[in-house]
Amino acid sequence: MIDERDVYLAERMRQSSGQSAVAVVGAGHVAGMLRVLADPPRADLSELEAIPDSTPWLKWIGWAIPVLILGALAVIGVMKGAEAFRDNLAFWILANGVPSAIGAAVALAHPLTVLSAFLAAPLTSLTPVIGAGYVTAFVQTYLQPPLVGELRGVSEDASSWRGWFSNRLLRIFLVFLLSTLGSVIGTWVGGAEIFTNLFSSG
């Protein structure tokens, strides 16, 4: 993806009007763009500009799990009563919320971020649009935003475990990853329990 962006940016510079052009790009693109500019021009960028066709089945898969979970809960409620419905719903909330909150806590997140992980995971697990990690990362960023010095030293801090926990920016990434992992685990554990109860005779 980076190589393609280097090609696209460099070729668009070539196609710009005027005798000279100034481009402000990220440092990661400079070397690649210079290599492209040293090569003969490419007249056709249509391949890079083409938007690939979306795959509808991926969207169906993304919505399949929440639909199955909610459907199973509804069937349990109809067939086995309100108490069974409440028990399975409570298990789903705990199975998602607790591992996600533990993940945030392991990342040394702010206490309110840990609470947001517990509250968000049972809901975000039922939609492919947003995950628990997005919620916790936002809350963590709001409560403990990175300092300028931490942004400058992120490369050095990323080279050690201690740096990942002491640098606020890196800790946001940890919060995102670990709370997401907890939510994923909870989805499978909670889903397995609900479907086991759905097909059990008890």
Summary of the structure (lengths in Angstrom):
residues: 202
radius of gyration: 23.8
end to end distance: 53.0
largest distance: 80.2
contacts: 579
relative contact order: 0.12
helix: 76%
strand: 0%
